[in-house]
Amino acid sequence: ESTAATKYSECDFFGTGTGPTRPLRPLCFQNPVVNLLPLNGSLWLTTDTREWGRIDPDTLATIPAKVQTPAQTLNAHPACDHKTGECFVQHPCDKPPVGKTVCFSRLVMAAPESSDLKTETFATASVDSPLILQHSHSPCITPNFLISKLDRFVLRNPVNANGGLLRFAKQGNSNEWMIAARPTALGEGSTEFSNTTRIAKSNASFVNNHFMNCYERPEDGALVVDLVAATDNYLDTYFESALSQASQWDRIFGTALRCIVNPLEGSVQCDPLLPDSPDLYFDYPTFNPLWKMNPLSRYFYAIAGESKSKWFDRIIKVDTKSRKIVGEWSRPDTYLTEADFVPAGEGNATSGEDDGYLISISYTQGSNNSQVLILDAKSFELVKLLGGKIRTYFEVMPFCCMWIHMILKTSSHLTLTGYHA
């Protein structure tokens, strides 16, 4: 067991934001636990700070490594192009936690024999007012552009039930975005996108939780960005004091949005993504990774709850062209983790976009065990429940998301992994 499990009250949890944070105490938080990032044969554990970890993908042993960057924050979900093998991050340009300059950088190996990554900056812009710990949880990528919602922290009244940084600060609603052309779109002799690094302001202010599958609209080149909008209270949700109460969904999430970004003019116009489902709240969207950046893509999947739901109690399938929910799975008193998409068959882009499986972990209240849930992504019929014990030393899996990377092996031993947006 980790030190965090055995000596929680004595730990310094610097970097997690939740506390307890006690000066001169043991640092119990080593590897971050937000997301898994495979990059150039290495496997990284990412978070919204620069304190990433690296592990051996076979043994899971920690590899001493870091990201060499002056910034205090990075992205838990970097913007990656799996065809080119590139990953990009958006971050403050300078070391101080308060500043006006923001950057896009490419992640590259620090040196041929190094275990470290480093940030290689190619786009810089300035905002009007200084931002505290500017961050972007999930920047988005298209064939020619990178898009980031510029989130930040604001100071708050410290008389509250939180611990750590979140006792003194919280995320602030804002409407600022950063748009930049990808380095490949700025090739030698190309001038089409040479002046597209800019700060834009949308008609809606919110905290961006997760972007979905962004793409360039063929008819006019506009960027279609669907997203889960959160409120400035979102991070307070995961303290024990809040989880012990009934979920107040409208304090956690805003309306899910579709934002149309004009990268050449720098305009961002947002409107409700699902106008026919105003009382449905969802998060942790996933999609078929083989259809990433594809303007023909039409589906994403998410876990959801209604105003009366205690927690995320259903999995939904959304048709982004009709902007309607076209599939839903639920069971009484059953709660779910993120539903990751695993392509079926040979896993190629010529297959149907929803030809695959959704894998989640479910918990039914009163059952005292968790189960692995497998749904057919096309029909939304239950394929299988695998349970009861997930591991030998406990029966109930706590709520978790953004980490289920399941492996499916076909008869030809082709290995495919689940994917988070």
C-alpha positions in Angstrom: 0.0 0.0 0.0 1.1 3.6 -0.6 2.0 6.1 2.1 -1.1 8.0 1.1 -3.2 5.0 2.1 -1.4 4.3 5.4 -0.6 7.8 6.6 -3.1 10.0 4.9 -3.3 12.6 7.7 0.5 13.0 7.7 0.9 13.5 4.0 1.7 16.5 1.9 -0.5 16.3 -1.2 1.2 19.2 -3.0 -0.1 19.5 -6.6 -3.5 17.8 -6.1 -5.3 20.9 -4.9 -7.3 19.0 -2.3 -5.0 18.7 0.8 -4.2 18.0 3.5 -1.1 20.0 2.7 1.3 20.2 5.6 4.7 21.8 5.2 7.8 19.6 5.9 5.7 16.5 5.9 6.3 13.5 3.5 5.3 14.0 -0.1 2.9 11.1 -0.6 1.7 12.1 -4.0 4.2 11.0 -6.7 2.5 9.9 -9.8 -0.6 11.8 -11.0 -3.8 9.9 -11.6 -5.8 11.9 -14.1 -4.9 10.4 -17.5 -2.7 7.9 -19.3 -0.7 9.3 -22.3 1.1 6.9 -24.6 3.7 8.9 -26.5 6.5 7.7 -28.7 6.7 4.3 -27.0 6.6 5.7 -23.5 3.7 5.8 -21.1 3.0 9.0 -19.1 0.6 9.8 -16.2 -0.7 13.3 -16.7 -2.4 16.0 -14.7 -3.1 19.7 -15.1 0.2 20.6 -13.4 3.7 20.0 -14.8 4.2 17.2 -12.3 3.7 14.3 -14.7 4.9 10.8 -14.0 6.3 8.1 -16.3 5.9 4.4 -15.8 7.1 1.2 -17.5 4.1 0.0 -19.6 4.9 -3.7 -18.9 5.9 -3.7 -15.2 4.2 -0.4 -14.2 7.4 0.5 -12.3 8.0 4.3 -11.9 10.6 5.7 -14.3 12.4 8.8 -13.0 11.3 11.4 -15.5 9.7 14.9 -15.8 8.6 17.4 -18.3 11.1 20.2 -18.7 9.1 23.4 -18.9 9.0 26.7 -17.1 5.3 26.6 -16.7 3.5 25.6 -13.5 0.6 24.0 -15.4 0.1 21.7 -18.4 -2.9 19.7 -19.6 -4.2 16.4 -18.3 -5.4 15.7 -21.9 -2.9 17.0 -24.4 -4.0 17.6 -27.9 -2.6 14.6 -29.9 -2.7 13.5 -33.5 -2.3 9.8 -33.5 -1.5 9.7 -37.3 1.5 12.0 -37.0 2.5 11.0 -33.5 2.4 14.6 -32.3 1.1 15.9 -29.0 0.7 19.5 -28.0 0.1 21.3 -24.7 -1.2 24.8 -23.9 0.3 26.5 -20.9 1.4 29.9 -19.4 4.6 31.0 -21.1 6.5 32.0 -18.0 7.3 30.5 -14.6 5.4 32.8 -12.2 1.9 31.5 -11.4 0.3 34.8 -12.4 0.9 36.3 -15.9 -0.6 37.5 -19.2 1.3 35.4 -21.8 0.0 32.1 -23.0 1.7 29.5 -25.2 1.2 26.4 -27.4 4.1 23.9 -27.4 4.9 20.6 -28.9 6.0 17.7 -26.6 9.3 16.3 -27.6 12.0 14.1 -26.0 14.4 16.3 -24.1 17.5 14.5 -25.5 18.1 11.2 -27.4 19.2 9.4 -24.2 16.9 11.2 -21.8 13.8 9.9 -20.1 12.4 13.4 -19.9 10.0 15.3 -22.2 10.3 19.1 -22.9 8.0 21.7 -24.3 9.0 23.3 -27.6 7.0 26.5 -28.0 5.8 27.7 -31.4 2.8 30.0 -30.6 2.5 32.9 -28.1 -0.2 35.4 -27.3 -1.2 37.8 -24.5 -4.4 38.3 -22.6 -5.7 41.6 -21.3 -5.4 40.9 -17.6 -3.1 38.6 -15.5 -4.4 35.1 -15.0 -3.8 33.0 -11.8 -2.6 29.5 -12.7 -3.9 29.6 -16.2 -4.7 26.1 -17.3 -6.6 24.1 -20.0 -7.8 20.7 -19.0 -8.3 19.4 -22.6 -7.1 21.5 -25.6 -8.4 20.4 -28.9 -6.8 19.6 -32.3 -7.8 19.6 -35.9 -5.7 19.0 -39.0 -4.6 22.7 -39.1 -5.4 24.2 -35.8 -5.1 23.9 -32.0 -7.8 25.4 -29.7 -7.8 26.0 -26.0 -10.3 27.4 -23.5 -8.2 29.6 -21.2 -9.3 28.7 -17.7 -7.8 30.2 -14.5 -8.2 30.4 -10.7 -9.7 33.3 -8.7 -9.3 34.0 -5.0 -12.2 33.0 -2.7 -13.4 33.4 0.8 -11.3 30.9 2.8 -14.2 30.2 5.2 -15.3 26.9 3.6 -15.1 23.1 4.1 -12.3 22.6 1.5 -8.7 21.8 2.0 -5.5 22.6 0.2 -5.4 25.2 -2.6 -9.2 24.9 -3.1 -9.8 26.4 0.3 -8.3 29.7 -0.9 -9.0 29.7 -4.6 -11.4 28.2 -7.2 -11.7 28.1 -10.9 -13.3 31.2 -12.5 -15.8 31.4 -15.3 -14.3 33.1 -18.3 -14.8 33.5 -22.1 -11.2 33.7 -23.4 -9.8 31.2 -25.9 -6.5 30.7 -27.6 -6.3 29.7 -31.3 -3.1 28.7 -33.1 -2.1 27.1 -36.4 -0.3 23.8 -36.0 3.4 23.9 -37.1 2.6 21.6 -40.0 0.1 24.2 -41.3 2.9 26.8 -41.2 5.2 24.9 -43.5 7.8 26.5 -45.7 6.3 28.9 -48.1 2.8 28.6 -46.6 1.1 31.9 -45.7 -2.6 30.8 -45.4 -2.5 30.5 -41.6 0.6 32.5 -40.8 -1.3 35.1 -38.6 -3.8 32.9 -36.8 -2.3 32.8 -33.3 -4.8 34.9 -31.4 -6.9 35.4 -28.3 -10.7 35.2 -28.9 -13.7 35.7 -26.7 -16.9 33.7 -26.8 -20.4 34.8 -26.1 -20.6 32.4 -23.1 -18.5 32.3 -19.9 -17.8 29.0 -18.2 -15.1 26.5 -17.1 -14.3 24.0 -19.8 -14.3 20.4 -18.5 -13.8 18.4 -21.7 -13.8 19.0 -25.4 -15.2 16.3 -27.6 -14.1 15.4 -31.2 -13.2 18.7 -32.8 -13.1 19.1 -36.6 -12.9 21.6 -39.4 -16.2 22.2 -41.2 -15.7 21.5 -44.9 -17.9 24.2 -46.3 -16.2 27.2 -44.6 -13.2 26.0 -42.6 -14.8 26.9 -39.2 -13.9 24.7 -36.3 -16.7 22.8 -34.6 -16.0 22.4 -30.9 -18.5 20.5 -28.7 -17.8 20.6 -25.0 -18.9 19.9 -21.4 -19.2 23.3 -19.6 -18.7 23.2 -15.9 -19.3 25.9 -13.3 -16.8 27.6 -11.0 -17.9 25.3 -8.3 -17.0 22.1 -10.1 -13.9 21.1 -8.2 -15.7 21.4 -4.9 -17.8 18.4 -5.9 -15.2 15.8 -5.0 -14.7 16.7 -1.4 -16.3 14.3 1.1 -18.4 17.0 2.5 -20.0 17.6 -0.9 -20.3 13.9 -1.9 -22.2 13.1 1.2 -25.0 15.4 0.1 -27.5 15.1 -2.7 -25.9 16.1 -6.1 -26.7 19.6 -7.1 -26.2 19.2 -10.8 -26.8 22.8 -11.8 -24.0 23.9 -9.3 -21.6 21.4 -11.0 -22.4 21.8 -14.7 -23.6 24.4 -17.1 -25.3 23.7 -20.4 -23.3 21.5 -22.8 -22.3 23.7 -25.7 -21.5 23.7 -29.4 -19.0 26.5 -30.2 -18.2 27.5 -33.7 -14.7 28.9 -33.9 -13.6 31.1 -36.9 -9.8 30.8 -36.7 -9.1 33.5 -39.2 -11.5 36.1 -37.7 -11.0 35.0 -34.1 -14.7 34.7 -33.3 -16.3 32.1 -31.1 -20.1 31.6 -31.0 -21.7 29.1 -28.6 -25.2 27.7 -28.2 -26.7 24.7 -26.4 -25.5 21.4 -27.8 -28.6 19.4 -26.9 -31.5 21.8 -27.0 -34.1 19.1 -26.5 -32.4 17.8 -23.3 -32.0 20.8 -21.0 -32.3 18.8 -17.8 -29.7 16.1 -18.6 -26.1 16.6 -17.2 -23.2 14.6 -18.6 -19.4 14.4 -18.5 -16.4 12.3 -19.5 -17.2 12.1 -23.2 -15.5 9.5 -25.4 -15.6 8.6 -29.1 -14.1 6.3 -31.6 -10.4 7.4 -31.9 -10.2 6.2 -35.5 -12.7 9.0 -36.4 -10.8 11.7 -34.6 -10.8 15.1 -36.4 -13.1 13.6 -39.1 -15.9 16.0 -40.1 -18.1 13.0 -40.9 -18.0 11.8 -37.2 -21.4 11.9 -35.6 -21.3 10.0 -32.3 -19.9 10.5 -28.8 -20.7 8.7 -25.5 -20.9 9.9 -22.0 -22.1 9.1 -18.5 -25.1 11.2 -17.4 -27.6 12.0 -14.8 -30.9 14.0 -14.5 -31.8 16.5 -11.8 -33.2 13.8 -9.6 -30.2 11.4 -10.1 -27.9 10.9 -7.1 -24.9 10.4 -9.4 -24.1 9.4 -12.9 -26.6 6.6 -13.4 -26.8 6.1 -17.2 -24.6 5.9 -20.4 -25.8 7.9 -23.3 -25.0 7.9 -27.1 -25.3 11.3 -28.8 -25.8 12.0 -32.5 -23.9 15.2 -33.0 -25.5 15.9 -36.4 -29.1 15.7 -35.2 -27.9 16.9 -31.7 -30.1 14.3 -30.0 -29.6 11.4 -27.7 -30.0 8.2 -29.7 -29.1 5.6 -27.1 -29.3 5.2 -23.4 -28.5 2.4 -20.9 -29.4 2.3 -17.2 -30.4 0.0 -14.4 -32.2 1.0 -11.1 -29.8 2.2 -8.4 -26.7 1.5 -10.6 -23.9 4.1 -11.0 -21.3 4.2 -13.7 -17.8 5.3 -14.5 -16.6 6.7 -17.8 -17.6 4.5 -20.8 -14.5 4.0 -23.0 -14.8 3.1 -26.6 -13.0 0.1 -28.0 -13.1 -0.4 -31.8 -14.3 -3.8 -32.9 -12.9 -6.2 -35.6 -9.7 -5.1 -37.3 -10.2 -1.6 -35.9 -9.9 0.4 -39.1 -11.5 3.7 -40.1 -13.5 2.1 -42.9 -15.7 0.3 -40.3 -18.8 1.9 -39.0 -18.1 4.7 -36.5 -20.1 3.0 -33.8 -18.8 -0.5 -34.6 -17.3 -1.3 -31.2 -17.9 -1.6 -27.5 -18.2 0.6 -24.5 -16.5 -0.5 -21.3 -17.4 0.9 -17.9 -17.4 -0.1 -14.3 -20.8 -0.2 -12.6 -21.9 -0.3 -9.0 -25.4 -1.2 -7.9 -26.3 0.2 -4.5 -26.5 -2.5 -1.9 -24.7 -5.1 -3.9 -21.3 -4.6 -2.2 -19.4 -5.3 -5.5 -18.5 -3.6 -8.7 -18.7 -5.1 -12.2 -17.1 -4.5 -15.5 -19.9 -3.5 -18.0 -19.6 -4.1 -21.7 -22.2 -2.5 -24.1 -22.5 -2.8 -27.9 -21.9 0.8 -29.0 -24.2 0.4 -32.0 -27.3 -1.2 -30.5 -26.6 -0.2 -26.9 -27.5 -3.7 -25.8 -25.7 -5.2 -22.8 -23.0 -7.6 -24.0 -21.7 -8.8 -20.6 -21.2 -8.0 -16.9 -18.0 -9.2 -15.4 -17.9 -9.4 -11.6 -18.2 -9.5 -8.6 -14.6 -8.8 -7.3 -12.6 -6.5 -9.5 -9.4 -7.1 -7.4 -8.7 -9.6 -4.6 -8.4 -7.0 -1.8 -11.7 -5.1 -2.3 -15.1 -5.6 -3.8 -16.3 -2.0 -4.5 -14.4 0.1 -7.0 -14.7 3.9 -6.1 -15.9 6.3 -8.7 -13.2 7.0 -11.2 -12.9 8.3 -14.7 -10.3 9.1 -17.5 -8.2 6.1 -16.8 -9.9 2.9 -18.1 -7.7 1.7 -20.9 -9.0 -1.8 -21.5 -7.3 -4.2 -23.9 -9.1 -6.3 -26.4 -7.3 -9.0 -28.3 -8.9 -10.5 -31.4 -8.2 -13.9 -32.8 -5.3 -12.5 -34.8 -3.9 -11.1 -31.5 -4.4 -7.5 -32.6 -4.3 -5.4 -29.5 -6.6 -2.4 -29.3 -7.0 0.0 -26.4 -9.9 2.0 -25.0 -9.9 5.7 -25.6 -10.9 8.9 -23.8 -11.6 12.0 -25.7 
